[in-house]
Amino acid sequence: SYIKTGDFSQLEDYHLQTVGAKVYSTEITGHGVETCRIACGGHGYHALSGFGRMYANAINAVTYEGDNYVVGQQVPRAILKHWRNKTESSLPTLSYLSKLRDRSGLSGPRIESEQDWLRPDVQRWALEERLVNLVQQHIEDTEAGRDTSYSCHALTMAHGDFVYWKGFHELLSELEKS
């Protein structure tokens, strides 16, 4: 790894991935437990369901090591920094910013049926387009001096969606090859 080789060139990217992972995973876990409890109707409130204890344990993680809304602001800050400095290509997880710089290819893949949403090219396009739109809005709001507290959280979550989809897809591609 980077400590053994002395190559710290991707340290910032790893940091963004871990910050994003903290926000993304704790948010999804808390909402997931609550969704399961609700799906059980009144039985979800019963102590024997275990959801109360699970929720109490899971929701605390949203504030461990820093509140998700505060910690999550690191991702949009890095996006803005690299956008302004035109250095986004130095971080693999910010690859989608190239789409924001070059909006000439606005048309996406052809989607004719719901099955098309299972194609990796369609999934990547959808995740990147959402990110590009959120980043564009974040840039505009920041430049106009508007409050970006909530949009930072949404942007960090969308960044997490893309990073983890991309990693999962790359892993599947490697498995298919072997």
Solvent accessible surface area in square Angstrom, and as a share of the most:
residue,aa,sasa,rsa
1,S,100,0.65
2,Y,66,0.25
3,I,125,0.64
4,K,183,0.78
5,T,102,0.59
6,G,47,0.45
7,D,78,0.40
8,F,108,0.45
9,S,73,0.47
10,Q,55,0.24
11,L,74,0.37
12,E,58,0.26
13,D,3,0.02
14,Y,94,0.36
15,H,90,0.40
16,L,3,0.01
17,Q,53,0.24
18,T,85,0.50
19,V,11,0.06
20,G,1,0.01
21,A,35,0.27
22,K,39,0.17
23,V,0,0.00
24,Y,39,0.15
25,S,56,0.36
26,T,19,0.11
27,E,23,0.10
28,I,86,0.44
29,T,66,0.38
30,G,2,0.02
31,H,115,0.51
32,G,31,0.30
33,V,18,0.11
34,E,51,0.23
35,T,86,0.50
36,C,65,0.39
37,R,31,0.11
38,I,102,0.52
39,A,86,0.67
40,C,58,0.35
41,G,39,0.37
42,G,61,0.58
43,H,146,0.65
44,G,1,0.01
45,Y,162,0.62
46,H,101,0.45
47,A,87,0.68
48,L,161,0.80
49,S,37,0.24
50,G,16,0.16
51,F,30,0.13
52,G,51,0.49
53,R,174,0.63
54,M,89,0.40
55,Y,77,0.29
56,A,52,0.40
57,N,99,0.51
58,A,15,0.12
59,I,63,0.32
60,N,68,0.35
61,A,23,0.18
62,V,23,0.13
63,T,81,0.47
64,Y,120,0.46
65,E,165,0.74
66,G,29,0.28
67,D,51,0.26
68,N,0,0.00
69,Y,86,0.33
70,V,97,0.56
71,V,20,0.12
72,G,1,0.01
73,Q,49,0.22
74,Q,58,0.26
75,V,0,0.00
76,P,1,0.00
77,R,140,0.51
78,A,9,0.07
79,I,0,0.00
80,L,12,0.06
81,K,93,0.39
82,H,12,0.05
83,W,48,0.17
84,R,133,0.49
85,N,91,0.47
86,K,146,0.62
87,T,54,0.32
88,E,15,0.07
89,S,109,0.71
90,S,57,0.36
91,L,5,0.02
92,P,70,0.44
93,T,10,0.06
94,L,0,0.00
95,S,41,0.27
96,Y,1,0.00
97,L,0,0.00
98,S,65,0.42
99,K,60,0.25
100,L,13,0.06
101,R,88,0.32
102,D,88,0.46
103,R,79,0.29
104,S,98,0.63
105,G,65,0.63
106,L,107,0.53
107,S,102,0.66
108,G,34,0.32
109,P,38,0.24
110,R,184,0.67
111,I,58,0.29
112,E,123,0.55
113,S,55,0.36
114,E,146,0.65
115,Q,119,0.53
116,D,25,0.13
117,W,112,0.39
118,L,118,0.59
119,R,85,0.31
120,P,58,0.36
121,D,73,0.38
122,V,0,0.00
123,Q,54,0.24
124,R,77,0.28
125,W,68,0.24
126,A,31,0.24
127,L,33,0.16
128,E,10,0.05
129,E,27,0.12
130,R,99,0.36
131,L,0,0.00
132,V,1,0.01
133,N,86,0.44
134,L,51,0.25
135,V,0,0.00
136,Q,66,0.29
137,Q,85,0.38
138,H,7,0.03
139,I,11,0.05
140,E,74,0.33
141,D,15,0.08
142,T,47,0.27
143,E,125,0.56
144,A,60,0.46
145,G,68,0.66
146,R,132,0.48
147,D,120,0.62
148,T,26,0.15
149,S,51,0.33
150,Y,158,0.60
151,S,31,0.20
152,C,8,0.05
153,H,13,0.06
154,A,33,0.25
155,L,1,0.00
156,T,0,0.00
157,M,36,0.16
158,A,2,0.01
159,H,2,0.01
160,G,1,0.01
161,D,38,0.20
162,F,0,0.00
163,V,14,0.08
164,Y,80,0.31
165,W,39,0.14
166,K,33,0.14
167,G,38,0.36
168,F,122,0.51
169,H,56,0.25
170,E,89,0.40
171,L,101,0.50
172,L,73,0.36
173,S,35,0.22
174,E,102,0.46
175,L,109,0.54
176,E,149,0.67
177,K,158,0.67
178,S,124,0.80
